[in-house]
Amino acid sequence: MNHSVFVEYFRRFAESPLAVVSLFITLVMVFCAVLGPLIAPTNPYDLTNLHLSDSLQPVGSVQKLPGEEMRARVTVGGGSIPIEATEKDPILQGVSVTRCGDGCLDVAVLPKGVALDSLQVRDLPATVTVEGARKHVVQPWWTIDAPQDGSMRITTNDNLPDNLELLVIAQAAAQPSGLVFWLGTDGPGRDMLSAILYGIRISVVVGLVAATVAMLIGTGLGLAAAWFGGAIDAVIMRTVDFMLGFPALLVGLVVLAILGNGVDKVIFAIVAVQWSYYTRTTRSIAMSEMGREYVEAARTLRLEALRIMLRHVLPNCLPQIIVLLTLNIAAAISLESALSFLGIGLPLTEPSLGMLIANGYEYLFSQKYWVSMYPGIVLLVMIVALNLLGDRMRDMNNPRLSD
């Protein structure tokens, strides 16, 4: 196709604004599929990056990482204070203990003013109480949640011994990481935007590979049925009729029930469903082309059958086959999403949009709509765009609709 023919073809294609929008959406989806891991804010399936504190965060929330924990063994008589922190460069630097009376101690975390999520002291005598703290049901542990000044006061009616040893555990408040969950998070705490980008990638790859393999197999069988005819044509077409007699979802369920889940199994199931559409279409077009003069001329020149079918007949079948390919990519993505939604498609380590919708289904009635709604919208837009694109290409290749 030279430049002028391509420009004229695109000019005719652009006469439909809806088709142009569909083409743009399709290209965006392909872009997301190719560069998904690079543009995704996080890798949603790297378990080391998941935090349960991020579970079911609403749209637009900011990630807050759990604050560091510090454990300090304190001797009231002025002994050493060894520190165990969870960070190499900890925010919490130590603990100070000062007497406020014979039966009173003030315990404060250093440096002063650091926001704490909790402050706990252990190994206290049974007669001791801590102001504003709650005591463990069994253990002699006292905890203050979110102390405003990062300190606690220990009081008792008896004198506290000078050699009293305490274990102080301080939990710093959660710190914002700068990551914004633009589409919220799901139950395990995965960023939904990143999960959708990874899901688009898997859905597009499965749809493209499955539809392309089905096209190659179906086109080859259709050409063989048209050329040889007779028993070969009858066997191929009766097999096509048999396959078309079953719903696509039922065939996919049977195949995956036998083979198990996995990307390769899903692709095989989709190919088993779609090859018959290409075979019937290719055979009908090839049969009409077989009586044309250029085919008779090629036979007169004693050209090989394979060359005639591939060099002369197949190019005249390609426009309709390409249109069918576009429509079947959308059908393949839809079928893969349906199988994954039912839990028998892709494994949990390779989730697609259908699995993301299934994961969020249980949260719909608890107002956590974003877990299931946004993957569903993306899937709907993708399938509608591909169908509209295929419809426009079919109209352009229909001579009855041409000017």
N, C-alpha and C positions, 0 to 999 in steps of 0.2 A: 504494500500500500504506500503510494508516494505521498508527498506532502500535501498536494492539492486535494487528493481524494480524502486524506485524513481530515483536513480542515473542513471540507464540505460535509463529511460525516458528522463531525463534532458540531457544526453549525445546525444541522438538522436535529441532532440530539439535544442541543441547547434550546430548541424551540419550546421545550417543556421545562418550565422552571422547577417543577416538582422533581423531575429526573435529575436536574443539576444538583439540587439539594441532596437527593439520595446518593449521587455519586460522591459529593463532598463528605457525607456521613460515612460512606463505605471506606473512603480513603483515610478518614480519621481513625476508624476502627482498625484498619490495616496498620496504620502508624502506631497505634497503641499496642497492637499485637507484636510488632517488630521491636519496638523500643520500650515495652512495658517494664522490664526489670530496671531500665536506666532512669525512667521518669517517675517510677513509683516512689513515694516517700520512704517506704520501708519494705522489707521482705516479709510479708505477712505469714509465711510458713517457716520462718526461722525461729524455732522454739526458744532460742536463747534471747531473742528480742521481745518476747511476749511477757506482759505483766498482768496478773489478775486484777490489779488495781485499775487497769484500763478497760475492764469489761463493761460493755453496754454504755459507753460514753455517748452523750447526745451529739448531734451535728454541730460542728464548729467548736467543740471543746478542745482544750489544750492538755497535752499529756503532762502528767505530773509523776515523776519517778519517785519511788519510795526513798525516804530520807535515810541517811546512814545511822547505824547503831553503834553506840559506845558503851563499853562495860569498864567500870573502874572499881577497884578494890580500895576502900578508904579505911584508914585507921584514925579513930578520933583523937588519939594522943599525938597526932602529928606525923604519923608514919608516911612511907612512900605511897604514891598513887599510881601503880602501873595501869596503863590504858590499853584496851583492845578495841580498835576501830575497824570498820568495814571498808574504809577508804585509805588509799596511800597518803593523800593530803586531806586529812579529815577537817570538817568544819568544827566539830566538837573537840576542844583542846584539853579538857580536864574537868575535875570536880573540886570545888572548895567546900570545906566543912568548918563552920564557925559556931562557937557556943553562944547561946543567947540567954543562958541561965544555967542553974544546976541541973535541971531536968529538961533542957531545951537545946536543940541543935538546928541550925539552918544549913541545908544542903543545896548548893547552887551549881549549875553547869556553866563552865567557862568556854568561850567568852560570854559575858552577860549580853542579853538581848537576842540570842539565837532562838529562833522559833522552834519549839519542840512539839512533836506529836504526842509523846507520853514521857513521863519520868517515873521510874520505879526504883524502890529501895527494898533490899532483901536482908535476911539474917538479923532482923530486929528482935529484941526480947519481947516476950508475950505481953508485958505490961505497957508497951510503948504504943502510941497512936500517932497518926500523921494527919495534920489538919487538911481538910478538903480532899482526902484520898479515899479510895475504896480498897478494902482488904480482900485478899484471895480467900476463897471459901475454906481451904485447908491449910495452905502454906502461909508462913509469916511474910507475905509480900504485900506491899502497899503501892498503889499506882495512882498517879494524877494524870488525867487526860488533858492535853493541850494546856500546860501551865503557862500563864501569861508572862511571868517574869523568869521562867526557867528554873524555879527553885521550889523547895518544899520545907516545911517546918515539922520537926519531930519533937514530941512532948511526952513527958511521963511524970508521975508523981514522985518517983524515986530518982536518986542521983544516977547519972549515966557513967559507967566506968570509963577511965581514960583509954583503956586498951580495946575498946569496942570496935569490931571490924564490921564494915558494911559493904554490901555489893550494890552499886548504883548502876542502873541501866537506863540510858537516855536514848530516845528515838527522835531524830530530827524530823521536822515537818517535811512533807513532800515538796520537791522542787520542780518547777516547770522546766521541761526540756527544750521548749521551742517548737516541738512538733504539734501541728494543729490537725485534728481529726475532722477534715472538711465534710466528710460523709458519716461521721460517727464510727463506732466500733461494734464488733459482734460479741458473742458470749465469751470466747477465749481471749478477747482483748485485741483482735487484729484490726488494723486500720482498714475500713471498708473501701476507701479509694484505692489503696494498694491491692486489696483482694480483688476488686473489680477489674483493675488493669491486668492482673495475672489471669483472672478468669476469662477476659476477652482474648488474651493470647492463646489460651488452650482451646477455647471454643472456635476461634478463627482457624487455627492450625488443623484441628480435627475436621472442621467443615471443608476446608480447602483440599486437604489430602484425601479425605474420603470421597468427595465429589469428583476429584480428578482421577483417582484410581477407578471409580465406577464408570466414568466417561471413557477411559481407555479400554476397559474390558467390554462395556456395552457397545461401543462404537465398532470394535473389532468383530464382535459376534454379529452385529447388524450387517456389516459389510459382507461377512462370510455367508450369512443367510440369503442376502440379496444376490450374490454372485453364483453360489452353487445351487441354490434352490433344492427341490426334491426332498429327500429324506432329511438332509442336514437342515434345511429351512424348517421343516415340520418339527423336528426335535427341538431346535432352538426356540421357535415361537410357542410351542406348547409349554416349554419350561417357563418362558416369559409370562404366558397366561396363568400358569400355576402360581408364580411369584406375585403377580399383580392381584391375585385373588385373596391375599392376606393383608390385613392392615400393617403398615410399616412399623408401628410400635410393637405389635404382637411378634413380628419377625425378630425385631431387636431384642425383645425380652427372651425369646427362645434361645437365640444365639448366645446372649450373655449368661443365661442360666446354665448353658452347657460349658462355655469357655471361661467364665468368671469375668471380673472387672479388670480394667486396664485400658490404656490409650489404644494399643494395637487391637484389642478385642472390640472396642467401640467402633474403630475405623472399619474393621472387618464386618461388623453387624450393619453399619450404614451402607457399605459396598454391597452386601448381600441384598439390601432393600432396593438400592437405586440403579443397579446395572441394567435392570430390565427396562427402565424408562428410556435409556439411551439406545438399547437394542431395538426397541420398537420404532423409535423416531428415526434412527439411522437407516433401518431396513426400508421404511416407507419412502424416505427421500431417495435412497439409492435405487430402489426399484423404478422410480419415475425417471431417474437419470440414465438407467441402463438402455433405454430406447432412444437416447439422443444420438445425433449424428457423430459427435466427437468420440463417443464410446465405440460406435461402429467403425469409425476410421482407425481407432487404436487397435481394434481387433483385426482389421484388415492388414495392418502393419505387423501383425503377429507379436505384439508386445505381451510381456508376461502379465498374468492375471493380477499379481500383487502390485505391479507398477500401474496398471490401469486403475485399480481401486484406490491406491494411495495418491497417485499423481493427477488423476483426472476426476474420479468420482468423489473422493473425500473432500477436496476443496469446495465443491459445490454443496456439501452437507454441513460444512463448518458453521456457517452463520446460525442455523437452527440449533446446532449442537452447543454452540457457545451460549446462546440464549438459555437453553435448558440447563447448562452448567451453572449459570448465574442463579437461576431459580432453585436448583438443587443444592447449592451451597447454603442458601437460607434454610431449606428443608433439612439438610444435614445438621446444621447448628441447632435447629429446633428439636430434632430427634435426639441428638446427644444431650441437650439440656433436659428433655423429658426423662431420658434414662437415668441421668445423674440425679434428677429430682426424686426419682423413685429409689435411689440408693444402690443401683446395680450398674451404674455407668463407670465413671472414673473413680479411682481410689481417693481417700481423704488427703493424701499428699499431693495430688494433682487436681485441685478443685476447679470446676468450671462455673459459669454463671448459674446453671441449673442447680448445682450443689449449694451455692451461696443462697439461692432462694429457699431451698429446702432447710438450710440451717437457720434461717430467720423466720421460718413459718411459725415456730413455737412461740415467738415473741410478739406476734401480731396483736394478740389480745391483751398484751400488757403495755401498749402504747410505744413499744420499741419498733416503730414502723420502718425505720431506716435500714434495719438489718436485711429485710427481705424486699423492700420496695425499690431501692435504687438498683440492685442487680436486675430486678424484673423490668425496670424502665429501660435500662441499657440493652437487655436482650430483646425487648419489644422494638426499640428503635432500630437495632441492627437488622432484625429480620424484615421489618417493614421496608427499610431502605433497600435491602437486597432485592426484595420482591418488586418494588417500584422500578428499580434499575432494570431488572429482567423484563418487566412488562414493557418498558420503553424500548429496549433493544428488540423485543419481539415485534412491536408495532413497526419499527423502522425496517425490519426485514420482511414485513408482510407486503407483497406487491399490491394487494387490494386497497391498502391504506396510503400508498404513495401517491404523490401529486401527479 
